[in-house]
Amino acid sequence: MTGAVRVAVALVAVAALVAIGAAGYATVGGTRDPNPLRLKAGVPVGVLDSPAGAVSAADNYVAAEDGALLSPALLRRVVQTDWMAADRQSELSLTVPSAALRTAPGSMDGVRLTAAVAGDRLESYAPGAARVGVWHEVTLWSSSLVPAQYWSLDTVGLMWSGGRWQVTSRVVAPAAQTPVPYWVNRAPGERTSAALSEMLSGMSAPYYGATP
């Protein structure tokens, strides 16, 4: 395992801790605020038209797609649930949801996957429309596949329709703009606190469940 991968593994361990609640999506007991998420056929749906609601929707949409990468049927269900009807086919036909599988073996038998959202940033918001940056990773491994991580920084476009957020676009940033792997590949002297703070400017850990 290279030094870069060791650092990435350490980072994803932290990311997994903050993302561990992604599977529940339950309303926090006693809160006066509405839960920004509902489940539709087991898929998270964003139902709160606010800046925090848009961020929560984007985080969970990305997490749901990443978690479905090994199952074409589940991935299709997630996209059909989360995306605007006019944009679904483009997501299924392009490489965005399947990029992490580009080095996977021909057979998926025995392949395991974990995924986590490490951070997010609200890029823009107006009632009914939003853009959210989501930094996330996917880890794949099996008895015949060397463990590998794939980090991505995506900008998710959202539109409010039918009382819920739906995805209209998902744009992947170049690797040089993604905190990992770019950060761990820099020379040791370039890994300063100021440089990392600049890359993570405006980004926070995801919050799952009811908004604060």
Beta strands, then each sheet from edge to edge (+ up, - down):
strand 1: 37-40
strand 2: 43-46
strand 3: 112-126
strand 4: 129-141
strand 5: 148-160
strand 6: 165-172
sheet 1: 1+ 2-
sheet 2: 3+ 4- 5+ 6-
end
